[in-house]
């Protein structure tokens, strides 16, 4: 297990922290109120540090909602922001909070927000298409668009929940549609993560996955959304302030042609095809990505009868490495990372 142990209660080179002055160092105050204040400040900085990996500054409301590891009130957040700003660790630009000297990310975020708004109609349209495919039971927008941002070369990611025992058949039909009708373009139709309704609990319980689940935007089937949240209550360890949006979403009504196709593949033929597509896909991935280590392959291409994950870029590990790099930079400035622990990756 790899973990980042972070405490910003000891800042060697600062003459001021939490209102306590010393000549050479800031000593940890044993008073419980001061410890709590230190934890709150650490949590806020952790949150801004994590989203800085994505060049994504946050508003005051977003920090409150997505503050990591520690439940925090508005007044406690205001106090933490005040301390961090006084230490020149963070800054505020046009309503967005970011690490010091990273004000350029504000302009970038606004550009990404505008691009995401322009892609929204296409995302909604394609989510509706996916919902009409056989064996699909839930559709979520994931990735950057779920966070309201999109790069110029970005795509629209979908997280899809299927009927048990037909995940690979459903996936193959969707991939075939993308290849033949969309000319294999993934710009607006990237279907890279599937699970079935009997396996909604995500095994990778870490900060990266918790973030993706928190931001995953349900497009169809309220019941599946509620079941997914219930099966992954562990995300509240990482985001204790977060609460699921209760906004109503459309029901996923099985159309007559969906019902006919599902009935056609409900028996032995469907079982055989699902197993066949599963084995063919795994063999193809193993051959195509044979240069990837076994442990990394399982993380980025986790594939069982009940799950299909296709993340060839290994983004989760890249995020972890960037966090380690940012941590090292702060250590060089005099921070001691020795109390507040959080996990980015579990092996």
KANORVEN-V268101 format. One line per field, one symbol per residue. psi: psi as a letter, one per 30 degrees, with the letter a starting at -180 (. if undefined). A space follows every 50 residues. Layout:
BEGIN
psi=???
END
This chain:
BEGIN
psi=kklkjkkgfjjegkgkkhgkklefljkkkfkeeeeeeeeeeeeeeeeeee ffeghilkleeeeeegkkfkkkleeeeeeeeeeeefghellkjhgkkllk ghfffeeeeeeeeeeeeffeeeeeeeeeeefgkkgkfkkkkaaeefgglk leglljkkkkklkkfgefeeeeeeeeeeeefghgkgegijjgkkllffif kkfiileeeeeeeefkjkfkieeeeeeeeefhffffeeiffkkkkgkklk ljkkleeeeeeeeegfbeeeeeeeeeeeeeeeeeeeeehffkleeeeeef hjjafgkjkiiffheeeeeeeeeeeeeeeeeffgkjigejklkfkk.
END
